[in-house]
Every structure is written in C-alpha cells, then in structure tokens.
Amino acid sequence: MRYYSSLLRKIILIIGDIICLYLATSIAMALELGNKQTDKIAFHLEFLPILVIMMFFMFNVYGLFSLIRKKLVDIFLNLLVAVTNIYIMAMAMTFFFRQFDYSRVVLVYSAVFSFVLLAIWQY
C-alpha cells in the first residue's frame, strides 16, 4: 500500500511540473507574441513536448523527482540549474536546427516563469 501512495505522489508531482512548464510557456507567449501570430503560437505548442522531455531528463539528473525530503536551498538551487540547462539546450536546438523558428525572448521569459512556478510548486 505504501508503494502505491508514493507512486501516486510522484505521478502528481510530475503532472504538476508539466502543468507549470506549460503555464510558463503560455504566459511567455502571451507577453511576447500576443494573439496576432497564431502560426508561431502553434509552433511553440508543438515544441513544448521537447521541453517536457528535457525537463524529465534534467529533473531526474538533479534529483528533483526524488521523494526524499531535502533542504529548501538544495531544492531551489537544483531547480535553478535544471531550468537553466533546459532552456540553454532549447536555445541551442533553435540555433542549430533552423526549422525550429522559436523566439529566444520567449525562451528567456519562459525560463523565468518556469523557475518561479516550479519553485512555488516544489515548495
């Protein structure tokens, strides 16, 4: 029974992280693009699964999916490094693969909003 409750808690944390990432990207797109460029907004939403995959990888590397209690400072530092790495990799992908017409300003806004939302969610 204890295994199922920890599994359920981990699933809820992962779903919450994905929602925070989605909200951060949506807020960043609304600030930068508005409603006038629907083709770019559609592309940003298509790029979101790649960000989620990078989030899974980075959060796993930095131990943010662990259910073990950590100090608040450790969580925030790991979260800051993970979010920074996610968006650096995303910027590198948009630079090297030109078919990804992703605004780097949206990435910067999204990184800031992701950190804030995920810090509130992790706390």
N, C-alpha and C positions, 0 to 999 in steps of 0.2 A: 504494500500500500504506500509506503514511504517513497518508493521508486516512482510511482505514478504521480505523486504530488510534486516531486522535484522535476519530473519531466514536464508536467503541466506548467509549472512556474517558468521553466526555461523556454517553453513554447510561447508563453505570454510575453516574456522579455524580448524574444526575437521579433514577434509581431509588433510590439511597441516600438522597437528600434526601426523596423521597416516603415512604420507609420510616421515616425519622427523624420526619417530621411525623406519620405515623400512630401511631408508638410514643408520641410525646409526648402526643398527644390521648388515646390509650388509657390511659396512666398517669394523666393528669389526671382522666379519667372514673372510673377505679377509685378514686382517692383521694377524690373529691368525692361521687360517686353510689353507689359500691359496686355490688352486684348487685341491689339492691332496686327500681330504677326502669328496667326494661328498655325501656319506651317512650321515655324520654329518651335512653338509650344508643343506641337505633336512630336517633333523630333526629340525635344527634351524628355518627354514622357517615354519615348522609345529607348532613350539612353539610360533611364532610371534602373532597369534590371541589371545593367552592367555595374552601376553604382552599388546596388544591393549585393551583388556577388563580391565586389571588392570589400564591402562592409563586412560580409561574413568572414572573409579571409583575414582582414585586419583585426576585427574584434576577437577572432579566435587566436591570432598570434599574440595579441596584447592581453589576453585573459579576461576580456570583458563579458564573455558568455559564461564564465565560471560562477557558480552559486555560492562560492566561499566568500564570507564576509571580508572586506578589505577596508583599509582606511580611506576616508573620503578624498584625501590628497592623492592617493595612488589611483583611485578611480578617475579623477579629473585629469591627472597627468597622462594616464594611459589613453583616455578618451581624446585628449588634445592631440597626442601623437598619432593615434589611429585615424582620426578625422583629417588631420593634415596629410597623412600618407594617402588616404583615399582620394582626396582632391588633387594632390600632386600627380598621382597616377592618372586620374581623369584628365587633367590638363595635358599630360604627356600624350595620352591617347588622342586627344583632339588636335594636338600639334603634329604628330607623326602620321596619323590617318586623316587625311583631308576630307574624306567623306563625312566625318563627324563634324558638322557645322555647329558646334556647341560654343556658345558665348562664354568666354573666360570670366567675364564680370559676373555672369550668373553663377559660375562655379565658385567664385570668391564669396558672393553673397550666400550661396547655398552652404558653403563650408562654415561660415559664421553662424548661420541659423541652425545648422545641424549640430554644431557643438553646443549651442545654448539649449536646444530642445532635448538633445540626448543627455546633457548634464542634468537637466531637470528630471528627465525620465529615469536615469540611473540612480539619482538620489532617492 
